[in-house]
Amino acid sequence: MADIVLIHGFPLDASMWEAQVAALQAAGHRVLTPEVGGLGASTIPAGTPDVQALAEQVVAAMDSAGFGRAVIGGLSMGGYVAMAMLRVAPERVAGLVFMDTKAAADDPARWATRMQVAASVRDSNSVEALARTMPTTLISEASRAVQPALAQRVADLIRRAQPESVAWCQEAMASRPDSLTTLRSAGALPALVLCGRDDEVTPVSDHEQLVAALRDAGGRPEFVVVPGAGHLAPMEDPAAVSTALVEFLSR
């Protein structure tokens, strides 16, 4: 049995992990799905937006749940938080799972887009524009064709988010440092890197960079590419992602 922490993506909440939690618990593992950044049931951290503050929220959740060292995993923003855990509390990290994420910092164009979205959400005090547009970006065309209800589910999850939380998280992600050096000095931790083959937000090449950094640290990361899935692989193909997680923990 292993302890595993799964950190949700932006601007979603822990309910995105429902299928994985069920599969992991059925296999005998303890699972924690903390919510961070004011999303879900969490609060917005005090101070300047920073992924380190989100990692500190994860540590607090682990303490409350009685988790010591655990496999730390996350999707997209959750992956950024998992990388920050290596800086904030490396002694709590027994292994790593990165899904549909990247280690590099934002380039200037991406930084500007995040800040523009944060300002727009604050000015309008609404996430409706994101709920209308983001599902098409996050979910692959193939997934939308065979699961027409999935886009609506994702839109509904986005609508749960409070505008100030969305803006804060965007600013935290925009300010995050490059984590390639962090990964290269992480040591030979067990690691799984997983992504959708059709992820347009963080393409396969971003994950190949992650794998290379983990190998530079002396590790032997497993790399899984899910055919047909986009940026939300755990929701688009829950069976494939759940199987990959269970098999990874079994090894």
Stockholm file with secondary structure:
# STOCKHOLM 1.0

chainA/1-251         MADIVLIHGFPLDASMWEAQVAALQAAGHRVLTPEVGGLGASTIPAGTPDVQALAEQVVAAMDSAGFGRAVIGGLSMGGYVAMAMLRVAPERVAGLVFMDTKAAADDPARWATRMQVAASVRDSNSVEALARTMPTTLISEASRAVQPALAQRVADLIRRAQPESVAWCQEAMASRPDSLTTLRSAGALPALVLCGRDDEVTPVSDHEQLVAALRDAGGRPEFVVVPGAGHLAPMEDPAAVSTALVEFLSR
#=GR chainA/1-251 SS CCEEEEECCTTCCGGGGHHHHHHHHHTTCEEECCCCTTSTTCCCCSSSCCHHHHHHHHHHHHHHHTCCSEEEEEETHHHHHHHHHHHHCGGGEEEEEEESCCSSCCCHHHHHHHHHHHHHHHHHTCCHHHHHHHHHHHSCHHHHHHCHHHHHHHHHHHHHSCHHHHHHHHHHHHTCCCCHHHHHTSCSCCEEEEEETTCSSSCHHHHHHHHHHHHHTTCCCEEEEETTCCTTHHHHSHHHHHHHHHHHHHC
#=GC SS_cons         CCEEEEECCTTCCGGGGHHHHHHHHHTTCEEECCCCTTSTTCCCCSSSCCHHHHHHHHHHHHHHHTCCSEEEEEETHHHHHHHHHHHHCGGGEEEEEEESCCSSCCCHHHHHHHHHHHHHHHHHTCCHHHHHHHHHHHSCHHHHHHCHHHHHHHHHHHHHSCHHHHHHHHHHHHTCCCCHHHHHTSCSCCEEEEEETTCSSSCHHHHHHHHHHHHHTTCCCEEEEETTCCTTHHHHSHHHHHHHHHHHHHC
//
